Amino acid sequence: MSRYPLMSFLYDHTERTRSKQNAKTPFNDEVQVIEDVVYKTVNGENLMLDIYLPTAKVDGAFPVVFEVPGGGWMIRNRKRRAGYARMYATMGAVVFVIEHRVSPEVFFPEHLIDVIDAFNFMVSVKDEYNLDIDKITVSGDSSGGHLGACLGVACTTPGYVEKFGLPTPLAKPARHIFISGAFSFDVMYRIPFVHTLSLRYFSGKKTKKEFKGWELYKETSPLNCLTADFPITYNSGGMLDFMCAGDAPRMAKALTKAGVRNEFYVGKHLFYSGHCYVKRIPFAPVRKDMFKIMTWYKNEMLTLGTDLTEGHARVDKFLHNYHKALKGKIKC
């Protein structure tokens, strides 16, 4: 098994080419970022997260966005979610963007153990940052969507923590937001290059037969483990997403069957509806769909008693006047 899978280079190249543009917002200088906070040390290695503090004021404690970046379980993308995090912070949320150990250095469920440890660290500093633990939204894209969904399952499905030997989550997310989340390994195994170049490194099983023969194979797909207690969810996907192949509506159907309130949206833009397409905010059609996510979040926080309308209006202005806003021609 290769020490550095080809897919990790492809993921890294793709993320690197778009991250600089995605990091640009009119809010960069006003959102305070506490970088490189160590949440745990494993075998002498520090695992870190970044905290984005809002400038907007809210009544009471701040809602929280806990962001798990994607990257095929193979690369660390913490620094490449800055623009996304700043929009939430501008609305009035404290944002935690985390990293976890990656494959093939570790195999599942080690990634998830790190995610839960980061989540529990966040809960442990709630007083320091004035966090409302009853208003946590877990966000994740691609493999981060998978791990975020597994976190939700760990909080709501009896026996899941014990099956995988996971830490016990210290709180339950109130909401989930997934962008091109990877929820079903049965589906991903139908995509030859994903199976060959990615999944075997995730599981540590060299063949599909070996992975599918694992006694906990079914539970690695969060789509199979839902209960009615799973958090209210928004799923964003792309029509041309050939990595997860329709997992947004598939997850929505499973959530609805389990009795979980949810929404999903599949972008159908001819050139801008691939994997994690809503992270490519320089493009106007993409920004409209990112705005749907931000609006859903604002509306859901309002149902929980926190009004983010003022900050949301600023994000609205930015996303609908992107180039003028970045050039300073329009004040957001």
Buried (B, 14 or more C-beta within 10 A) or exposed (E): EEEEBEBBEBBBEBBEEBBEBBBBBBBEEEBEBEEEBEBBEBEEEEBBBBBBBBEBEBEEBBBBBBBBBBBBBBBBBBBBBBBBBBBBBBBBBBBBBBBBBBBBEBBBBBBBBBBBBBBBBBBEBBEEBEBBBBBBBBBBBBBBBBBBBBBBBBBBBEEBBEBBEBBEBBBBBBBBBBBBBBBBBEBBBEBEEBBEBBBBBBBBBEEBEEBBEBEEBEBBBBBBBBBEBBBBBBBBBBBBBEBBBBBBEBBBEBBEEBEBEBBBBBBEBEEBBBBBBBBBBEBEBBBBBBBBBBBBBBEBBEEEEBEBEEBBEBBBBBBBBBEBBBEEEBEB
